[in-house]
Amino acid sequence: MSAAQCAGRILDAWNHADFCQFEAELEHAAARCRKDYSRSLLEDERRELLESVVISLRRMRTQTGDWQTQSMKTPMDLLRHLCHAGVH
């Protein structure tokens, strides 16, 4: 699965307010980033960006388990960028 596809799945879960699925997609993306290396430098760079966004999103979770939605604009914009970048 490409970085764009992983980003799309994370966004889809967020847009449907399915927070269990959102966390599952973050975990899935993190696992893919740890083990997937392509022969494409561009896809490797996208994967590294995805990994960075996933780490940031995980850090935005509060101690009570809530998401700091006011702080999520930039990571979500980056996920949208990844999604659209993979369309070409």
Residue pairs with C-beta under 8 A, 6 or more apart in sequence:
1 32
1 36
2 43
2 46
2 86
3 33
3 43
3 46
3 47
3 49
3 50
3 82
3 86
4 46
4 82
4 83
4 84
4 85
4 86
4 87
5 86
6 25
6 28
6 29
6 32
6 33
6 50
7 29
7 50
7 53
7 79
7 80
7 82
7 83
7 86
8 83
8 86
9 25
9 28
9 29
10 22
10 25
10 26
10 29
10 54
10 57
10 79
11 76
11 79
11 80
11 83
12 25
13 19
13 21
13 22
13 24
13 25
14 22
14 76
19 67
26 54
26 57
26 58
29 50
29 51
29 54
30 51
30 54
30 55
30 58
32 47
33 47
33 48
33 50
33 51
33 54
34 51
36 47
37 44
37 47
38 44
38 47
46 82
46 85
46 86
49 78
49 82
50 79
50 82
53 75
53 78
53 79
53 82
56 75
57 72
57 75
60 67
60 68
60 71
60 72
60 75
61 67
61 68
62 68
